[in-house]
């Protein structure tokens, strides 16, 4: 398993155009980012396509990652999550303009063995940590980061100001990070 220092070194290499470093970064992180993409998108083929796009973004933006106390996998997961949410929004917008084709209705949403292994390894700890949050905050985190709801949608759902929702989510993520590091 790659260490944080390894990931930071490989990201720095990728920022300088080092393909070997980028290959090592991909090998070490693709399983986790694929699992995240599959969870958000719910479609294996789309998650595979998204993963390719995600790594193109990471390659092009590796110089934007700075060693600032945040882990490199957190930065990469944010890139992946944002990309997948953008895909979901695009899919929903297109579905609103036309009826869904039969292929989308019959798609195979079952995760593969790689995604199952990633999910089993982390699911229990995440569920336990989410249970430590207040009920509303736990629901807000689930809706934002697993279902792709926007901050504005969540603020309206919980009938609170937008900035309050941002604070809820930021503090909840900090609490989750602390819980997961125990």
C-alpha positions as CSV (number, residue, x, y, z in Angstrom):
1,X,0.0,0.0,0.0
2,X,1.3,3.4,-1.0
3,X,2.0,5.9,1.7
4,X,1.0,9.6,1.8
5,X,4.6,10.5,0.9
6,X,4.6,8.2,-2.1
7,X,1.4,9.7,-3.4
8,X,2.7,13.2,-2.9
9,X,5.9,12.3,-4.7
10,X,4.0,10.8,-7.6
11,X,1.7,13.8,-7.8
12,X,4.7,16.1,-7.9
13,X,6.3,13.9,-10.6
14,X,3.0,14.0,-12.6
15,X,3.0,17.8,-12.3
16,X,6.4,17.7,-14.0
17,X,5.2,15.4,-16.8
18,X,6.7,12.2,-15.4
19,X,4.6,9.4,-16.9
20,X,6.2,6.7,-14.7
21,X,5.2,8.6,-11.6
22,X,1.7,9.1,-12.9
23,X,1.5,5.3,-13.7
24,X,2.5,4.5,-10.1
25,X,-0.1,7.0,-8.8
26,X,-2.8,5.4,-11.0
27,X,-1.9,1.9,-9.8
28,X,-2.0,2.9,-6.2
29,X,-5.3,4.9,-6.3
30,X,-7.4,3.7,-9.2
31,X,-9.3,1.1,-7.2
32,X,-10.4,3.6,-4.6
33,X,-11.4,6.2,-7.2
34,X,-13.2,3.6,-9.2
35,X,-15.2,2.6,-6.2
36,X,-16.1,6.2,-5.4
37,X,-17.1,6.8,-9.1
38,X,-19.2,3.6,-9.1
39,X,-20.9,4.6,-5.9
40,X,-21.9,8.1,-7.1
41,X,-22.8,7.1,-10.7
42,X,-24.4,3.7,-10.0
43,X,-23.3,2.4,-13.5
44,X,-20.1,0.3,-14.0
45,X,-19.6,1.4,-17.6
46,X,-20.1,5.0,-16.9
47,X,-17.8,4.8,-13.8
48,X,-15.1,3.3,-16.0
49,X,-15.5,6.1,-18.5
50,X,-15.5,8.7,-15.7
51,X,-12.3,7.2,-14.2
52,X,-10.4,7.8,-17.4
53,X,-11.6,11.4,-17.5
54,X,-10.8,11.8,-13.8
55,X,-7.2,10.7,-14.3
56,X,-6.9,13.1,-17.3
57,X,-7.9,15.9,-15.0
58,X,-5.5,14.7,-12.3
59,X,-2.7,14.6,-14.9
60,X,-3.5,18.1,-16.1
61,X,-4.0,19.6,-12.7
62,X,-1.4,17.8,-10.6
63,X,0.5,21.0,-10.2
64,X,-2.5,22.4,-8.3
65,X,-2.1,19.9,-5.5
66,X,0.0,21.5,-2.8
67,X,1.3,19.8,0.3
68,X,-0.8,21.7,2.8
69,X,-1.9,19.2,5.4
70,X,-4.6,17.7,3.2
71,X,-3.9,14.2,2.0
72,X,-3.3,13.6,-1.7
73,X,-6.0,10.9,-1.8
74,X,-8.5,13.4,-0.4
75,X,-7.6,15.9,-3.2
76,X,-7.9,13.2,-5.9
77,X,-11.2,11.9,-4.4
78,X,-12.6,15.5,-4.5
79,X,-11.6,15.7,-8.2
80,X,-13.4,12.3,-8.8
81,X,-16.5,13.2,-6.8
82,X,-16.9,16.6,-8.5
83,X,-16.4,15.0,-12.0
84,X,-19.0,12.3,-11.2
85,X,-21.5,14.8,-9.8
86,X,-21.1,16.9,-13.0
87,X,-21.9,13.7,-15.0
88,X,-25.0,13.1,-12.9
89,X,-26.2,16.6,-13.4
90,X,-25.7,16.3,-17.1
91,X,-27.5,13.0,-17.2
92,X,-30.4,14.4,-15.2
93,X,-30.6,17.5,-17.5
94,X,-30.6,15.2,-20.6
95,X,-33.3,13.0,-19.0
96,X,-35.4,16.0,-18.4
97,X,-35.3,16.8,-22.1
98,X,-36.1,13.3,-23.3
99,X,-37.3,10.0,-22.1
100,X,-34.7,7.6,-20.8
101,X,-33.7,4.9,-23.3
102,X,-34.3,1.3,-22.5
103,X,-30.5,0.7,-22.1
104,X,-30.4,3.1,-19.0
105,X,-33.4,1.3,-17.5
106,X,-31.9,-2.1,-17.9
107,X,-28.3,-1.3,-17.1
108,X,-26.3,-3.5,-14.8
109,X,-25.7,-1.5,-11.6
110,X,-24.1,-4.4,-9.6
111,X,-20.6,-3.5,-8.5
112,X,-17.7,-5.7,-9.6
113,X,-15.2,-7.6,-7.4
114,X,-12.8,-4.6,-7.2
115,X,-15.5,-2.2,-6.1
116,X,-16.8,-4.8,-3.6
117,X,-13.4,-5.2,-2.0
118,X,-12.9,-1.5,-1.7
119,X,-16.4,-1.0,-0.3
120,X,-16.2,-3.8,2.3
121,X,-12.8,-2.6,3.6
122,X,-14.1,0.9,4.4
123,X,-17.9,0.7,4.7
124,X,-18.1,-0.4,8.3
125,X,-15.9,2.3,9.6
126,X,-17.7,5.0,7.6
127,X,-21.1,3.8,8.7
128,X,-19.9,3.8,12.3
129,X,-18.5,7.3,12.0
130,X,-21.6,8.6,10.3
131,X,-23.7,7.3,13.2
132,X,-21.6,9.5,15.6
133,X,-22.9,12.6,13.8
134,X,-26.2,14.2,14.6
135,X,-29.0,12.7,12.4
136,X,-29.6,15.8,10.2
137,X,-25.9,16.3,9.7
138,X,-25.4,12.6,8.8
139,X,-28.2,12.8,6.3
140,X,-26.8,16.0,4.8
141,X,-23.4,14.3,4.4
142,X,-24.9,11.3,2.7
143,X,-27.1,13.4,0.4
144,X,-24.2,15.7,-0.6
145,X,-21.4,13.2,-1.0
146,X,-23.2,10.0,-2.0
147,X,-26.2,11.2,-3.9
148,X,-24.8,14.4,-5.4
149,X,-27.2,16.9,-4.0
150,X,-26.0,20.5,-4.2
151,X,-25.4,22.7,-1.1
152,X,-28.4,24.9,-2.2
153,X,-30.7,21.8,-2.5
154,X,-29.6,20.7,1.0
155,X,-30.1,24.1,2.5
156,X,-33.6,24.2,1.1
157,X,-34.4,20.6,2.3
158,X,-33.2,21.4,5.9
159,X,-34.6,24.9,5.8
160,X,-31.4,26.6,6.8
161,X,-29.2,29.3,5.2
162,X,-26.7,28.1,2.5
163,X,-23.7,29.2,4.5
164,X,-25.0,27.2,7.5
165,X,-25.2,24.1,5.3
166,X,-21.6,24.6,4.1
167,X,-20.5,24.9,7.7
168,X,-22.5,21.7,8.7
169,X,-20.8,19.8,5.9
170,X,-17.3,21.1,6.5
171,X,-17.5,20.4,10.3
172,X,-19.1,17.0,9.6
173,X,-16.3,16.0,7.3
174,X,-13.7,17.1,9.9
175,X,-15.5,15.0,12.5
176,X,-15.6,12.0,10.0
177,X,-11.9,12.4,9.3
178,X,-11.0,12.4,13.0
179,X,-13.2,9.4,13.6
180,X,-11.7,7.5,10.7
181,X,-8.2,8.2,11.9
182,X,-8.8,6.7,15.3
